[in-house]
Amino acid sequence: MNRMRNSSTVAAILAGVCLALLIIPEAGAEEDYFIPVLPGSTSTSIIESYLTGPPAWGIVVDYNRLLRPGNVVRVPANLVNLEGKAYISNRYGETEVRLSGEDSWREVLPGLIIQRGDTLRTGPQSGIEITMENGDQARLRELTTVEFIPIREGEKTNLLRVIRGKVISIIEAAPHRDIRYRIQTPTAVSLVRGTLFRTKVDENSRTVFEVLEGMVNVQSGDEELDLENDFGVKL
């Protein structure tokens, strides 16, 4: 009888220990909690309601990898410094961007600030309007692919590489005849001071420049010519 009572007591103790191990968390174990973002929630309200203090918000941002490469961060317009920047001012139809350093394409968002080396393309009956710092614009028509190289410190011109398709460029006249904008195609480079002109690159990489207003300097190999209003050239 004593042996049976002792065995029962040991079994009860072991069962209690196992139950305690299931209930009591391991000492020092880290856990995640999930905070719902409700209508009207702000970083301030989340900090005040849930976090240990303002420094915790920066840790939360990093922990959730909000700033990982490839993410797009939405910022109010009045907080953005557009000096030296170009952005998508309009789009319609099927439009995509391949961010610099990435292999995949994603939908173009209005207001997207274009980074150095980003590639844009349009589908059938689609278009993109790029606006630059000084109000100059490049309008991509359907079935067009371009790479945009915006001005950066130490440079004077924006560069648009037209891989295929048609682009209409609207460039304001620059003081002192400074060149602010260049278009590069597989066969030529155009230097622009202030004008309205079209660039077209066909499926065989042949280039057509058409000047509607102003003048464009075109360079192809060792040849160079100035195209004036209502003139064009095929290269």
C-alpha positions in Angstrom: 0.0 0.0 0.0 2.8 2.4 0.9 4.5 1.7 -2.4 1.3 2.4 -4.3 0.8 5.6 -2.3 4.3 6.8 -3.0 4.0 6.0 -6.7 0.8 8.0 -6.9 2.4 10.9 -5.2 5.4 10.9 -7.5 3.2 10.7 -10.5 1.1 13.7 -9.2 4.3 15.7 -8.7 5.6 15.0 -12.2 2.3 15.9 -13.7 2.3 19.2 -11.8 5.8 20.0 -13.0 4.9 19.3 -16.6 1.8 21.5 -16.4 3.9 24.3 -14.9 6.4 24.0 -17.7 3.6 24.4 -20.2 2.1 27.4 -18.4 5.2 29.3 -17.3 7.1 31.0 -20.2 10.8 30.3 -20.5 12.8 32.9 -18.6 14.2 35.5 -20.9 12.1 34.4 -23.9 11.2 37.2 -26.3 7.6 37.5 -27.6 6.0 39.7 -30.2 2.7 41.5 -29.7 0.6 42.7 -32.6 -0.9 46.2 -32.5 -3.9 46.9 -34.7 -3.8 50.1 -36.8 -7.2 51.6 -36.5 -8.9 54.4 -38.5 -7.3 57.6 -37.2 -4.3 55.9 -35.7 -1.0 57.9 -35.9 2.5 57.2 -34.8 1.9 59.5 -31.8 -1.3 57.6 -30.7 0.4 54.3 -31.1 3.4 55.4 -29.0 1.2 56.9 -26.3 -1.2 53.9 -26.2 1.1 51.0 -26.6 4.8 51.7 -26.6 7.3 52.4 -23.9 8.2 55.8 -25.3 9.1 57.8 -28.5 12.5 55.9 -29.1 10.5 52.7 -29.4 8.9 53.9 -32.6 12.2 53.9 -34.5 12.8 50.4 -33.4 9.3 49.3 -34.5 9.9 50.8 -38.0 13.2 48.9 -38.3 11.7 45.7 -36.8 8.9 45.7 -39.4 11.4 46.4 -42.1 9.4 49.3 -43.4 12.5 50.8 -44.9 13.8 47.7 -46.6 14.9 48.0 -50.3 11.9 47.8 -52.7 9.3 49.3 -50.3 7.6 52.5 -51.2 7.1 55.0 -48.4 4.2 57.5 -48.7 5.1 61.0 -47.6 2.9 64.2 -47.6 3.9 66.6 -50.4 4.7 69.5 -48.1 7.5 67.4 -46.4 9.3 66.5 -49.6 12.4 68.3 -50.9 12.1 68.1 -54.8 15.3 70.0 -55.5 17.1 68.0 -58.2 14.3 65.4 -58.3 11.9 64.2 -61.0 8.6 62.5 -60.3 5.6 60.9 -62.0 3.0 63.7 -62.4 0.5 61.7 -64.4 -0.1 58.2 -65.7 -2.9 56.2 -67.4 -3.4 52.7 -68.6 -0.8 50.0 -68.1 2.4 51.5 -66.7 5.2 49.9 -64.9 8.5 50.7 -63.3 11.6 48.6 -62.6 13.4 50.2 -59.7 17.2 50.5 -59.9 18.9 47.3 -58.8 15.7 45.2 -59.1 14.7 42.5 -61.7 10.9 42.7 -61.3 8.4 45.3 -62.5 5.7 47.0 -60.5 2.8 49.3 -61.1 3.7 53.0 -61.4 2.3 55.2 -58.7 1.4 58.9 -59.3 3.9 61.0 -57.3 6.7 58.4 -57.5 10.0 60.1 -57.2 12.3 58.6 -59.9 15.7 57.4 -58.7 18.8 57.2 -60.8 18.6 54.1 -63.1 14.9 53.4 -62.7 13.3 52.1 -65.9 9.7 53.0 -67.0 7.5 51.3 -69.6 4.0 51.8 -71.0 1.6 49.3 -72.5 -0.9 49.7 -75.3 -3.0 52.9 -75.1 -1.0 54.0 -72.0 1.2 56.9 -71.0 3.4 58.4 -68.3 4.2 62.1 -67.6 7.6 62.9 -65.9 8.0 66.3 -64.4 11.4 67.6 -63.5 12.5 70.1 -60.9 12.2 73.2 -63.2 8.9 72.2 -64.7 10.3 70.5 -67.8 8.3 67.4 -68.8 8.8 64.2 -70.7 5.6 62.5 -71.9 5.9 58.8 -72.7 3.4 57.5 -75.2 2.2 53.9 -75.6 4.6 51.0 -75.9 7.6 53.1 -74.7 10.5 52.1 -72.5 12.9 54.6 -71.0 15.6 54.9 -68.4 15.7 58.2 -66.5 18.9 59.6 -65.0 17.9 62.7 -63.0 20.3 65.5 -62.2 22.5 65.0 -59.1 25.0 67.2 -57.4 27.8 68.4 -59.7 25.7 67.7 -62.9 23.8 70.1 -65.1 21.4 68.0 -67.2 18.7 65.4 -66.8 19.3 62.4 -69.1 16.5 60.3 -70.7 17.6 57.0 -72.4 14.9 56.1 -74.9 15.1 52.3 -75.5 12.0 52.1 -77.6 8.8 54.0 -78.3 7.9 57.7 -78.5 8.5 60.6 -76.1 7.3 64.2 -76.3 9.7 66.6 -74.5 8.5 70.0 -73.3 11.6 72.0 -72.2 11.4 75.6 -70.9 13.9 78.0 -72.4 16.9 78.2 -70.2 18.8 81.4 -69.3 22.2 81.9 -70.9 21.3 79.0 -73.3 22.3 76.4 -70.7 21.6 72.8 -71.6 19.4 71.1 -69.0 18.1 68.1 -70.8 19.5 65.3 -73.0 17.9 62.4 -74.8 20.0 59.4 -75.7 18.8 56.7 -78.1 20.7 53.7 -79.5 21.9 55.8 -82.5 22.1 59.5 -81.3 22.1 62.0 -78.5 20.1 65.3 -78.5 21.1 68.3 -76.5 18.1 70.6 -75.5 18.0 74.2 -74.3 14.4 75.0 -74.7 12.0 73.4 -77.1 9.1 71.1 -77.8 10.1 68.0 -79.8 9.3 64.4 -80.4 11.7 61.4 -80.1 10.8 58.0 -81.6 12.8 54.8 -81.5 11.4 51.9 -83.6 11.8 48.1 -83.1 15.0 48.2 -85.2 16.5 51.0 -82.9 16.2 53.6 -85.7 15.7 57.1 -84.2 13.5 60.0 -85.4 13.8 63.5 -84.0 11.1 66.0 -84.8 11.3 69.6 -83.6 7.9 71.4 -83.1 9.3 74.5 -81.4 12.7 75.9 -80.7 16.0 74.0 -81.7 17.6 70.7 -80.8 21.3 69.8 -81.3 21.6 66.2 -82.5 24.9 64.2 -82.4 25.3 60.8 -84.1 28.8 59.3 -84.4 31.0 62.0 -85.9 28.0 64.0 -87.3 26.3 66.9 -85.6 23.4 69.1 -86.7 21.0 71.7 -85.3 17.4 71.0 -86.0 15.1 74.0 -86.0 11.4 74.5 -85.8 9.3 72.2 -88.1 12.4 70.1 -89.1 13.2 66.5 -88.3 15.9 63.8 -88.9 15.9 60.0 -89.1 19.0 58.2 -87.9 
